[in-house]
Amino acid sequence: MEPNRRGRGRNRRFRDRGGRGGDFSHSVEVRKPAFKTVEEISPEMIGINIKLKVIFLGSNNNREVLMGDNTGSVIVLVYDNSLLQQLRENTSVYVRNGFVEMKNDAFIRLKTNEWGKIEIAEDNFDFIVKKGNNISEVEYTIE
């Protein structure tokens, strides 16, 4: 019985294209993130990078934290317990690669998953939070 030569050739071509043992180094353009404001957030939005300050923390078992910037406020869902314990009123926070989740199909909540991150900023942001414009209180309807 003759060995299967077809598979060998395929592997050799794969190695030549950068498979095992190939050179994977290539340049990747690193860009600075474009930060949005609260008033720009809309339903079904993804890839949100935003700078926020903590306005109000919920109770210990409530993961909804009211945060805002100089254009308004939004409820952010925080699932990391260690981060939740570090948050205090007026703490500056970066939300990276967040997305909008609609609570009860009507109210905006800002959230992250395994590809996003909420982190405390090293320096405090210099804006004053506009507490009156809470976009999480606006009810959206599906048309």
Z-matrix of the N, CA and C atoms (Angstrom, degrees):
N
C 1 1.449
C 2 1.533 1 108.88
N 3 1.322 2 116.27 1 134.35
C 4 1.462 3 121.62 2 -176.80
C 5 1.530 4 110.81 3 -89.55
N 6 1.360 5 116.77 4 140.01
C 7 1.481 6 119.08 5 179.33
C 8 1.524 7 111.25 6 -65.85
N 9 1.282 8 115.16 7 155.20
C 10 1.460 9 121.71 8 -179.44
C 11 1.526 10 109.27 9 -75.54
N 12 1.302 11 117.08 10 102.70
C 13 1.461 12 121.43 11 -177.96
C 14 1.525 13 111.61 12 -84.51
N 15 1.286 14 116.24 13 -18.54
C 16 1.455 15 119.61 14 -178.75
C 17 1.525 16 111.21 15 -61.96
N 18 1.334 17 117.46 16 -43.45
C 19 1.452 18 121.44 17 -179.33
C 20 1.520 19 112.35 18 -66.07
N 21 1.327 20 116.83 19 -36.40
C 22 1.458 21 120.14 20 -179.35
C 23 1.525 22 111.56 21 -62.81
N 24 1.300 23 116.48 22 -44.71
C 25 1.461 24 120.35 23 -179.18
C 26 1.513 25 111.97 24 -63.25
N 27 1.310 26 114.97 25 -37.96
C 28 1.447 27 119.81 26 178.91
C 29 1.532 28 110.25 27 -63.08
N 30 1.324 29 116.98 28 -42.99
C 31 1.461 30 120.50 29 179.26
C 32 1.518 31 111.04 30 -65.49
N 33 1.316 32 117.05 31 -38.33
C 34 1.458 33 119.98 32 179.67
C 35 1.529 34 109.76 33 -64.26
N 36 1.331 35 117.30 34 -42.36
C 37 1.462 36 120.02 35 177.28
C 38 1.523 37 111.03 36 -64.99
N 39 1.332 38 116.71 37 -36.36
C 40 1.454 39 120.61 38 178.81
C 41 1.526 40 110.45 39 -63.30
N 42 1.337 41 117.03 40 -43.16
C 43 1.462 42 120.63 41 178.95
C 44 1.515 43 111.18 42 -63.46
N 45 1.305 44 117.12 43 -37.07
C 46 1.463 45 120.50 44 -179.38
C 47 1.526 46 111.74 45 -66.91
N 48 1.334 47 117.49 46 -27.26
C 49 1.465 48 120.94 47 -179.32
C 50 1.511 49 112.40 48 -86.32
N 51 1.317 50 119.13 49 2.38
C 52 1.456 51 120.38 50 -179.59
C 53 1.503 52 112.40 51 109.43
N 54 1.317 53 118.32 52 19.43
C 55 1.452 54 121.61 53 176.01
C 56 1.512 55 109.11 54 -68.59
N 57 1.321 56 117.30 55 -145.91
C 58 1.462 57 119.99 56 179.72
C 59 1.515 58 110.52 57 -55.15
N 60 1.304 59 115.63 58 135.31
C 61 1.451 60 119.74 59 178.31
C 62 1.521 61 112.99 60 81.35
N 63 1.319 62 117.88 61 -5.06
C 64 1.457 63 120.99 62 -179.51
C 65 1.515 64 111.72 63 -80.58
N 66 1.291 65 116.08 64 170.83
C 67 1.453 66 121.85 65 179.69
C 68 1.528 67 109.03 66 -92.42
N 69 1.329 68 116.34 67 111.71
C 70 1.456 69 120.69 68 -177.92
C 71 1.521 70 112.67 69 -97.11
N 72 1.311 71 117.14 70 2.92
C 73 1.464 72 118.75 71 -177.85
C 74 1.519 73 109.82 72 -74.30
N 75 1.295 74 115.26 73 125.80
C 76 1.454 75 121.72 74 175.68
C 77 1.520 76 107.12 75 -151.79
N 78 1.277 77 115.69 76 153.89
C 79 1.459 78 118.92 77 -175.95
C 80 1.525 79 110.14 78 -81.86
N 81 1.317 80 114.68 79 138.63
C 82 1.457 81 122.16 80 177.29
C 83 1.518 82 106.81 81 -120.31
N 84 1.305 83 115.88 82 129.21
C 85 1.454 84 120.40 83 179.54
C 86 1.529 85 109.28 84 -77.21
N 87 1.319 86 115.66 85 120.54
C 88 1.452 87 121.32 86 178.91
C 89 1.522 88 108.17 87 -96.76
N 90 1.334 89 114.98 88 122.90
C 91 1.465 90 119.78 89 -179.18
C 92 1.517 91 109.72 90 -112.67
N 93 1.314 92 115.77 91 151.04
C 94 1.455 93 119.93 92 173.62
C 95 1.525 94 108.15 93 -74.72
N 96 1.347 95 117.05 94 143.47
C 97 1.464 96 118.41 95 -179.15
C 98 1.527 97 111.25 96 -69.89
N 99 1.321 98 115.10 97 146.63
C 100 1.466 99 121.16 98 174.84
C 101 1.524 100 106.86 99 -92.41
N 102 1.328 101 116.40 100 119.93
C 103 1.456 102 120.59 101 -177.24
C 104 1.524 103 110.93 102 -91.82
N 105 1.323 104 115.30 103 134.61
C 106 1.458 105 123.27 104 177.50
C 107 1.526 106 109.06 105 -91.53
N 108 1.323 107 115.16 106 173.78
C 109 1.462 108 121.23 107 171.64
C 110 1.526 109 107.96 108 -114.94
N 111 1.311 110 116.50 109 164.79
C 112 1.470 111 120.67 110 -178.16
C 113 1.518 112 111.11 111 -60.03
N 114 1.329 113 118.18 112 -40.32
C 115 1.465 114 119.77 113 -177.24
C 116 1.533 115 112.42 114 -67.02
N 117 1.320 116 118.79 115 -16.39
C 118 1.465 117 122.18 116 178.20
C 119 1.528 118 112.73 117 -84.83
N 120 1.331 119 117.86 118 -13.37
C 121 1.464 120 121.59 119 -178.24
C 122 1.517 121 109.74 120 -71.46
N 123 1.335 122 115.48 121 134.75
C 124 1.462 123 121.29 122 178.80
C 125 1.530 124 109.37 123 -137.48
N 126 1.342 125 118.29 124 164.14
C 127 1.465 126 120.58 125 179.62
C 128 1.526 127 112.03 126 -56.57
N 129 1.340 128 115.19 127 146.25
C 130 1.461 129 124.48 128 177.72
C 131 1.526 130 113.72 129 64.58
N 132 1.322 131 117.95 130 19.46
C 133 1.455 132 121.98 131 179.13
C 134 1.531 133 109.44 132 -80.94
N 135 1.335 134 116.87 133 143.39
C 136 1.461 135 121.92 134 178.42
C 137 1.528 136 109.17 135 -131.02
N 138 1.329 137 116.01 136 167.76
C 139 1.457 138 121.06 137 176.81
C 140 1.508 139 113.81 138 65.14
N 141 1.325 140 117.39 139 40.42
C 142 1.462 141 121.71 140 -175.28
C 143 1.526 142 110.21 141 -89.77
N 144 1.319 143 116.20 142 123.16
C 145 1.459 144 123.01 143 169.53
C 146 1.516 145 106.54 144 -111.41
N 147 1.334 146 116.18 145 127.27
C 148 1.459 147 119.14 146 -173.76
C 149 1.527 148 110.31 147 -151.36
N 150 1.330 149 115.44 148 147.40
C 151 1.466 150 122.57 149 175.46
C 152 1.524 151 107.13 150 -103.06
N 153 1.344 152 116.39 151 125.72
C 154 1.464 153 121.20 152 -176.70
C 155 1.518 154 111.28 153 -134.51
N 156 1.335 155 115.51 154 162.39
C 157 1.460 156 122.38 155 170.88
C 158 1.525 157 107.91 156 -121.69
N 159 1.328 158 116.05 157 144.51
C 160 1.460 159 121.39 158 179.21
C 161 1.524 160 109.04 159 -73.08
N 162 1.338 161 115.76 160 130.08
C 163 1.461 162 121.94 161 177.01
C 164 1.524 163 109.96 162 -102.16
N 165 1.344 164 115.57 163 -49.23
C 166 1.464 165 120.28 164 -174.51
C 167 1.516 166 109.38 165 -148.46
N 168 1.342 167 116.06 166 133.04
C 169 1.466 168 122.09 167 175.06
C 170 1.515 169 109.20 168 -97.40
N 171 1.317 170 116.37 169 141.09
C 172 1.456 171 120.17 170 175.83
C 173 1.518 172 109.92 171 -76.26
N 174 1.325 173 116.97 172 -170.98
C 175 1.461 174 121.02 173 177.66
C 176 1.527 175 109.47 174 -69.93
N 177 1.332 176 117.55 175 175.94
C 178 1.465 177 122.08 176 -175.74
C 179 1.520 178 113.69 177 -57.90
N 180 1.327 179 117.38 178 -39.86
C 181 1.465 180 119.35 179 -178.31
C 182 1.528 181 112.82 180 -92.23
N 183 1.335 182 117.41 181 -1.86
C 184 1.457 183 120.94 182 178.08
C 185 1.519 184 108.78 183 -94.38
N 186 1.299 185 117.65 184 125.38
C 187 1.458 186 121.94 185 -176.76
C 188 1.524 187 112.54 186 -96.44
N 189 1.324 188 117.80 187 6.36
C 190 1.457 189 121.65 188 178.93
C 191 1.523 190 109.78 189 -87.86
N 192 1.333 191 115.77 190 120.06
C 193 1.457 192 122.11 191 -178.92
C 194 1.518 193 107.81 192 -118.90
N 195 1.332 194 116.64 193 126.59
C 196 1.459 195 120.82 194 177.91
C 197 1.523 196 108.31 195 -82.06
N 198 1.329 197 115.95 196 120.76
C 199 1.462 198 122.49 197 179.73
C 200 1.520 199 108.50 198 -129.11
N 201 1.328 200 115.74 199 159.76
C 202 1.456 201 117.88 200 -179.09
C 203 1.509 202 113.20 201 -158.08
N 204 1.331 203 114.27 202 172.93
C 205 1.463 204 122.05 203 173.91
C 206 1.530 205 107.70 204 -132.32
N 207 1.322 206 116.85 205 -161.99
C 208 1.470 207 119.30 206 -176.33
C 209 1.527 208 113.30 207 -77.05
N 210 1.348 209 118.53 208 -0.08
C 211 1.466 210 120.69 209 179.03
C 212 1.527 211 112.97 210 -111.45
N 213 1.338 212 117.63 211 -14.10
C 214 1.455 213 119.68 212 -178.63
C 215 1.512 214 111.88 213 162.87
N 216 1.330 215 115.89 214 -168.29
C 217 1.459 216 120.98 215 -178.75
C 218 1.525 217 110.03 216 -134.96
N 219 1.338 218 114.85 217 159.86
C 220 1.457 219 122.38 218 -178.00
C 221 1.528 220 108.05 219 -150.89
N 222 1.324 221 116.49 220 150.78
C 223 1.461 222 120.38 221 175.39
C 224 1.526 223 108.29 222 -86.07
N 225 1.341 224 114.58 223 128.14
C 226 1.467 225 121.81 224 179.92
C 227 1.521 226 107.82 225 -111.23
N 228 1.329 227 116.68 226 131.31
C 229 1.459 228 121.32 227 177.14
C 230 1.523 229 108.37 228 -87.88
N 231 1.349 230 116.98 229 120.43
C 232 1.462 231 122.73 230 -178.49
C 233 1.527 232 107.92 231 -114.03
N 234 1.332 233 117.15 232 117.05
C 235 1.457 234 121.52 233 -177.63
C 236 1.527 235 113.61 234 -102.12
N 237 1.319 236 118.04 235 -12.30
C 238 1.458 237 122.06 236 -179.35
C 239 1.532 238 109.04 237 -83.23
N 240 1.342 239 116.59 238 112.22
C 241 1.469 240 121.17 239 -176.47
C 242 1.522 241 112.62 240 -62.00
N 243 1.335 242 117.41 241 -40.05
C 244 1.468 243 119.51 242 -179.02
C 245 1.526 244 110.64 243 -65.99
N 246 1.330 245 117.54 244 -38.03
C 247 1.461 246 120.88 245 176.75
C 248 1.519 247 110.38 246 -67.55
N 249 1.316 248 116.97 247 -41.21
C 250 1.460 249 122.17 248 -179.51
C 251 1.531 250 111.14 249 -60.02
N 252 1.330 251 117.17 250 -36.88
C 253 1.460 252 121.20 251 179.07
C 254 1.525 253 112.04 252 -71.91
N 255 1.336 254 118.07 253 -26.04
C 256 1.460 255 121.77 254 -178.92
C 257 1.529 256 112.87 255 -83.52
N 258 1.323 257 116.79 256 -19.89
C 259 1.462 258 119.70 257 -176.34
C 260 1.522 259 111.70 258 -72.78
N 261 1.312 260 115.36 259 134.91
C 262 1.454 261 123.62 260 174.99
C 263 1.517 262 107.45 261 -133.80
N 264 1.317 263 117.45 262 166.46
C 265 1.458 264 120.74 263 177.03
C 266 1.525 265 109.72 264 -59.68
N 267 1.313 266 115.97 265 135.88
C 268 1.462 267 125.27 266 178.59
C 269 1.531 268 113.80 267 76.53
N 270 1.342 269 118.86 268 11.06
C 271 1.457 270 122.07 269 175.11
C 272 1.524 271 108.78 270 -71.82
N 273 1.319 272 117.08 271 134.02
C 274 1.465 273 121.66 272 178.03
C 275 1.524 274 109.46 273 -86.34
N 276 1.333 275 115.76 274 135.02
C 277 1.465 276 122.01 275 -172.24
C 278 1.526 277 110.41 276 -136.27
N 279 1.331 278 115.90 277 140.95
C 280 1.464 279 122.25 278 169.52
C 281 1.526 280 108.12 279 -100.15
N 282 1.323 281 116.88 280 132.77
C 283 1.466 282 121.79 281 168.90
C 284 1.517 283 105.55 282 -111.76
N 285 1.329 284 116.36 283 119.98
C 286 1.461 285 121.39 284 -177.03
C 287 1.536 286 109.64 285 -115.85
N 288 1.304 287 115.37 286 132.70
C 289 1.465 288 123.30 287 179.44
C 290 1.532 289 111.88 288 54.22
N 291 1.320 290 116.10 289 44.48
C 292 1.462 291 121.18 290 176.55
C 293 1.520 292 110.83 291 -82.80
N 294 1.313 293 115.13 292 170.98
C 295 1.463 294 120.15 293 177.33
C 296 1.518 295 109.28 294 -146.61
N 297 1.312 296 115.65 295 162.20
C 298 1.463 297 121.74 296 -179.66
C 299 1.516 298 109.28 297 -91.59
N 300 1.319 299 115.06 298 130.72
C 301 1.458 300 121.84 299 171.65
C 302 1.519 301 105.91 300 -118.26
N 303 1.314 302 116.14 301 133.11
C 304 1.459 303 120.11 302 -178.40
C 305 1.529 304 109.63 303 -91.91
N 306 1.333 305 116.15 304 120.18
C 307 1.457 306 121.00 305 176.60
C 308 1.520 307 107.98 306 -81.86
N 309 1.310 308 116.75 307 128.52
C 310 1.474 309 123.30 308 -177.81
C 311 1.532 310 111.27 309 55.36
N 312 1.327 311 116.81 310 29.23
C 313 1.474 312 123.44 311 -179.41
C 314 1.519 313 113.00 312 57.18
N 315 1.335 314 118.02 313 23.27
C 316 1.454 315 118.96 314 -175.92
C 317 1.532 316 114.66 315 -141.00
N 318 1.347 317 117.91 316 -26.70
C 319 1.460 318 120.37 317 -171.96
C 320 1.527 319 111.23 318 -120.57
N 321 1.333 320 116.17 319 134.53
C 322 1.465 321 122.28 320 -176.80
C 323 1.522 322 111.75 321 -73.73
N 324 1.325 323 115.61 322 134.04
C 325 1.460 324 123.83 323 169.83
C 326 1.523 325 106.68 324 -131.73
N 327 1.318 326 117.44 325 134.52
C 328 1.465 327 122.32 326 176.89
C 329 1.516 328 107.78 327 -92.89
N 330 1.326 329 116.04 328 133.47
C 331 1.457 330 120.93 329 -170.68
C 332 1.519 331 109.37 330 -144.26
N 333 1.339 332 116.76 331 158.96
C 334 1.466 333 121.69 332 171.07
C 335 1.518 334 108.21 333 -127.25
N 336 1.320 335 115.27 334 158.63
C 337 1.462 336 120.56 335 174.06
C 338 1.525 337 107.91 336 -124.02
N 339 1.321 338 118.08 337 -156.78
C 340 1.465 339 120.64 338 -176.04
C 341 1.527 340 113.10 339 -65.51
N 342 1.323 341 119.46 340 -16.16
C 343 1.461 342 122.25 341 178.76
C 344 1.531 343 111.96 342 -98.38
N 345 1.308 344 117.71 343 -1.06
C 346 1.454 345 121.57 344 178.96
C 347 1.515 346 110.80 345 -116.46
N 348 1.323 347 115.43 346 175.42
C 349 1.455 348 119.03 347 -176.34
C 350 1.523 349 110.39 348 -154.26
N 351 1.318 350 115.17 349 141.75
C 352 1.460 351 121.72 350 170.94
C 353 1.517 352 105.53 351 -117.28
N 354 1.333 353 116.10 352 123.40
C 355 1.465 354 118.81 353 -178.17
C 356 1.519 355 110.85 354 -138.80
N 357 1.320 356 115.30 355 149.73
C 358 1.457 357 121.72 356 179.25
C 359 1.524 358 108.37 357 -78.03
N 360 1.326 359 116.15 358 133.54
C 361 1.461 360 121.51 359 179.89
C 362 1.526 361 109.86 360 -76.22
N 363 1.332 362 115.48 361 147.70
C 364 1.464 363 119.76 362 178.76
C 365 1.523 364 111.33 363 -67.57
N 366 1.326 365 117.05 364 -41.25
C 367 1.466 366 122.05 365 179.31
C 368 1.522 367 109.46 366 -110.93
N 369 1.326 368 116.18 367 149.93
C 370 1.469 369 119.98 368 176.81
C 371 1.520 370 110.03 369 -73.17
N 372 1.325 371 116.31 370 141.55
C 373 1.463 372 120.85 371 176.78
C 374 1.522 373 108.68 372 -74.04
N 375 1.331 374 116.08 373 149.65
C 376 1.457 375 119.81 374 -173.53
C 377 1.525 376 114.30 375 -95.46
N 378 1.324 377 118.75 376 16.08
C 379 1.461 378 119.52 377 178.29
C 380 1.531 379 110.53 378 -95.21
N 381 1.336 380 115.28 379 158.68
C 382 1.461 381 122.13 380 175.36
C 383 1.520 382 107.44 381 -99.89
N 384 1.324 383 116.65 382 128.41
C 385 1.463 384 122.14 383 -175.42
C 386 1.517 385 110.77 384 -71.09
N 387 1.345 386 115.25 385 133.17
C 388 1.465 387 121.51 386 174.78
C 389 1.530 388 107.11 387 -92.21
N 390 1.317 389 116.76 388 103.42
C 391 1.468 390 121.58 389 -173.71
C 392 1.520 391 113.62 390 -81.04
N 393 1.318 392 118.96 391 -19.58
C 394 1.453 393 121.77 392 -173.69
C 395 1.518 394 115.41 393 -73.40
N 396 1.307 395 118.69 394 -29.62
C 397 1.466 396 122.22 395 -174.26
C 398 1.524 397 110.07 396 -97.32
N 399 1.341 398 117.65 397 77.47
C 400 1.467 399 122.04 398 -179.71
C 401 1.526 400 108.78 399 -89.92
N 402 1.335 401 117.13 400 106.04
C 403 1.471 402 120.34 401 -178.07
C 404 1.517 403 112.31 402 -72.08
N 405 1.328 404 117.78 403 -14.35
C 406 1.467 405 121.06 404 177.80
C 407 1.522 406 111.87 405 -77.00
N 408 1.322 407 118.10 406 -12.13
C 409 1.464 408 121.55 407 177.19
C 410 1.525 409 112.56 408 -92.23
N 411 1.336 410 116.67 409 -12.33
C 412 1.455 411 121.28 410 179.56
C 413 1.524 412 108.87 411 -77.18
N 414 1.326 413 115.98 412 129.12
C 415 1.467 414 119.79 413 179.80
C 416 1.527 415 109.38 414 -92.77
N 417 1.322 416 115.08 415 124.93
C 418 1.465 417 121.65 416 178.26
C 419 1.525 418 109.32 417 -101.81
N 420 1.307 419 116.41 418 145.71
C 421 1.469 420 120.37 419 177.80
C 422 1.517 421 108.87 420 -118.81
N 423 1.324 422 115.31 421 148.58
C 424 1.461 423 121.13 422 178.25
C 425 1.511 424 108.80 423 -87.82
N 426 1.318 425 116.55 424 127.36
C 427 1.476 426 120.04 425 179.76
C 428 1.487 427 110.50 426 -112.49
